[in-house]
């Protein structure tokens, strides 16, 4: 979407402010005996070269496309691939069916509406990102966005109708008050400054539903492939991963620390959150001389049967669907500060699409031709 708008702006500017005056001058008889046609061709070609060069500057370095079979017949189940050097690693998931929603033996979810279980078909093979989108992958997208803005939109800002370089500050975090607390928005926080230590290998957080979709759109434009946020149906299918259980390790709180970064014994001591913690230690949070590490680097914990990491815990993940209220979507799967009963396949929150949180990220899916 961004690239289409930029192309429209550039074309309108070239036609209106470059070529039109140039044509008027070149083909006015009083300006002859200039060789109008050769000069016109030379200048037009020069303008085209400049425009193409400037647009090319939008691409971050080290992000070349990689040859990947786009026909599913050439890809195996659970095979991993990347469409470009800075694209997220993807895993091919098989088609199949499962019972979506709250099973008879599963507790209710009070944070969002989950219907009773019903049989759902996933009739086409698709791919899902192996990990939650990492800081380094999101940074490549933002560098592209910044390069486009600084090289094209800023010089032509009088022609721009929308703000591509959108405001990114403001992220919710938990603020304790006595025995309870609330989630406040801190306007000093962003995906680059989350209040805790993040490396390139950590999941990006403090991104809202709109930004997550912008990232998927960028992947689509860059690769020519259909990237999206997962639907709720696809997300839960991947979270249950063929097990039928709401926690793919077997609904056992004592095992949760092998598979997920959750509110555990260490988090109880450091974060002092006023809700139940898991009776184990998953290794996070960690205190260092430079601060606290809350999220775990992706791939730290064991993968699920679909070869995906952190489908539950670490960070909540945006899905594509609208929520039950206008302007909302859904965050799934629990996070590093969530109680164990939130870290499950039907764990979710309805939230504004503009919401950013220190415990909220996303992953993407890709559909094959």
N, C-alpha and C positions, 0 to 999 in steps of 0.2 A: 504493500500500500504506500509506503513512504517513497519507494523508488518511482512508482507511477506518478505520484504528485510532483516529485522533483523533475522527472522527465517532462511533464506538462509545463512546469514553470520555465524550464530551460528553453523548450521549443517556442513557447509564447514570447519569451524575451528575445530570442534570436530573430524570430520572424518580425516582431514589432519594432525593435530598437536597433537591429543590426542589418538584416537583409533588406527590409523595406526602404530605409533611407539610402542604403548602398545602391539598390536598384534604381531608385529615383535619380540619384546623382549620376550613375554610370550611363544611363540611357537618355539623359537630357542632352539634346543636340548641341546646346551651347557649351557643354563640357568637352566636346570632341575637339581635336582628333585623337583623344585617348583611345587606345584599343580596348573598347568596353568589354567585349566578351572574354578575352583572355584574362583581363584583370579581375573580372567578376568570378570566373572559375577558380582562379588562384586564391582569392580572398575567401570565397565560400568554402573551399577545401581547407583552408587554414583555420577558419572558425570551427568547422567540424572536428578537426584534429584536436583543437584546444578543448572543446566541449567533452569529447571522448576521454581525453587525458585527465580532465578535472574530475569527471564522474569516476574514473578508475581509481583516483586517489582515495575514494571512500572505502575501498576494501582494505582491511587490516593486513599487515604483512604476515606471511606464514600461514595463509588460510586458503591454500589451493585446493581445488576439487580433486577427489580421488576416484579412480575407476571402480564402481560398484555395480554388480548386476542389478538392474531395476525390475527384472522379471522374477517373480517369486519362485518360478520353477528352478531357478539356479541357486536358490538359497535354502539352506537346511534349517530345521527347527532349532532354535536357540543359538543360531550362528550370529556372531558379532561383526559389525561393520561400521564404517564412518564415511559419510558422503563428502567430507572435506576435512582438511587438517585441523581446523578449529571447531568442527562440528562435534556434537556429543556422540559417544559410542552408543550404538543401538543394538538391540537384541531382537531377533525374529521370534515372535510368539505364535503358537499354533492356533488355528480356529478350534472351537469347541463350544461346550455349553456348561452352565453352572447355575446354582441356586443363588440369585441375587437378592439382597435384602436381609432383614432380621430373621434368623432361623429360630425355631421353637425354643432351643436351649440357650439362646443368646439374650443378654440383657438389653433393655431399651436404651436408646440414645436420646438424651434430653436436649442436645444442642442443635439438632436438625431432624427433619422428618425423614425417617427411613421406613419404607413399607415392608410388610411381611414378605418372606422369601417367595420368589417365583422363578420358574425356569426361564433362563435367558440364553439365546443363541449368539455366539460370536461367529458369524458365518464366513468371515474372510480373515486370512492371515494378515497380521500387521506387525510393526516393530515398535518397541518402546525404548526410551533411553535407559541404559543400564543403571545409571546413577541419577540422582537429582542433579539438575543443571548446576554446574560448578561455577565458582567465581570467575575462573579464567575463560570459560565459554561465554558467560554473560558479558565479560569485559570486551571480548572480540566484537560482539554486537554493538556495544556502546561506543567503541572506537570507530566503527563504521558510521554510526549515527553522528558522532562528533565531527568526523572528517567531512561528511556530506554537508553538515551545517556550516562548518568554517570555510569550506572551499567553494560552496555554491550558494547556500541559502543566505549566509550573512552578507555577501556582496550584493545579493539581489533581494534583500529583505523587504523592499518596497513592493515586491511582487508576491510575497509569501502570505498565504491566507491562514496557515496553521502553524503552531509552534512545535517544531520537531524536537527541539532541545528542551523537552518538558521538565518541569520541576520534579526533583527526585528526593527532596528532603522531607522528613517526617516519617517516623516508624514507631509502632507501638511496642512497649515492653511492660513487664509486670512490675508494678510499684507496690511494695509491701506496706501495709498500714496495720500495725498491731498484729492480731491473729489472722487478719484477712488481707485484702489488697485489691488492686484494680489494674487494668491495662490502660496506661496513659500513652499519649503520643508525644514523643520527644522530637522536636524539630531540628535537632542537631544530628540525628541519626539518618543514615542512608545505606544503600547496599554496599558502599565502600567503607562506611564507618558504622559498624553495627553495635558498638559498645563492648564487644568481646573480640578475641583474636580470631581472624579468618585468614587462611592462606588460599592460594589458587585452587587447592584441592578440596576446599570446603564447599558445601552447597551454598549458592547465593541465597540471601534472605533480604528482607525489607524490599521486596518487589510485589507490586499489586497485580491483579488479574489482567489489567490493561497492558502493563509492561511485559508480562509473561506471553500474552498474545502477540505483542510487537516482536518479541524474540522469535516466536514460531513463524511469523510472517517473514522475518529476515532470512531464516533458514530456507523458507520456501522460495524466496526470490533468488537467493544465492545458488541453490542447488537445482532449482527447477522441479523439485519433488514436493509432494504434499505433506507438510509438517503441520501439526495442530497440537493443542492441549488435548489430553485424553478426555473422553466422555466419562461420566460417572460409571457407566456400564463397563467400559474398557478398564478403567482404573481398578474397580473392585475385582474384576476377572483376574487382573495381574496380581492384586494383593492376596487373593485367596490361592492363586497359582496352582489350581488343580487339587487342592487339599480338602476343600469343603469347609475348612475351619476359619474362624475369624482371626486367628493368629496362626500363621503357617508353621510355627514350631510346635503347635499342639495345645494352645490355650493354657500354658503353664507359666505362672508369674515368676517362678524360680529360674526358668530357662530364658526369660525375655532378654536378659543382659548379654546373651550370646548373639542375639539377632538384631537388637535395636538400642538406640540411644534414647533413654527415657528418664523421667524423674525417678532417680534411684537413691540408694543410701548416701552416696557422695553428694548428689544434688540436694538432698535433705539438709546436709550439714552446711553446704556452701550457699545455696540459693534460698533455703528456709521457706519453701513454698508451702502454703497452708492446705495441702491436700495429700492424699495417700501416695506413698512412693513404692516402687518395686523393692522387694526384699533381697536385693543383690547389688553389685557394683559393676557397671558397664564400662568404667574407665573415664567417664565424663560426667561433670565438668572437671577440668584440670586447672590448677592454679600455677602460674608461672611468674617469673620476675616482671614480665611485661603485661600481665593481666590474666583474665580467665578465658579458657577455651570452652565454649558451651556446645557448639555443634561438632560432630566428629567428621574428619575427612571422609569423603565418600568411599565406599568399599571397605571400611574398617570392619564391619560386621558381616556375618555369614550371609550368603545369598539365599534367596528363596528357590523353590523348585523350578521357577521360570528363569532362573539365572539373573534375577534383578536384586539390587541391593537397596536397603533402606526404604522399602515400600511402606513399612511401618516404622514410626519413630524418626528421630533426627530432626526433620522439619515437616510441618503440614504441607500438603501439595494442592495447588489449584487444579480444578477440573474445568472443562469447557462449558458445561451446562449452566443455565441460569438457576438461581436459587428459588426459594418459595416466595420471595418478596422481590419486587421490581428493583433493579440496580444491584442485586446480590448474586453471588455465585457460591460455590461450596469448596471448603478446604478439607482434605481427607487425610487420615492415617496417623494422626498424633505427632508428637514432637519430643525434643529433648527435655521440655519442661512439663510434659503431659503425664498424668497418672496412668497406670497400666490399663485401666478400663477404657481409656481413650485411644490407646494404641492398638487398634484392631481394624479389621476390614470395613466395619460399618462406623468407625470413628469419624466424626465430621463436625464441622461448624458452618452454618450459613453466615456469610460476611459480605460487606460492601465490596464491590469490585475495585474500589479505590483504596481499600485497606492494605496497609503494609505492617508486617510484624517481624520481630527478630527471630521468630520461630516458623516463618512461612516462606516456602520456596515453590518449586514446581519441577515437572519433567515433561517431556514431549513424546508424541507418537508420530509415526510415519506410515502412510498408506501406499501400497504398491500399485503400479499401473496394471 
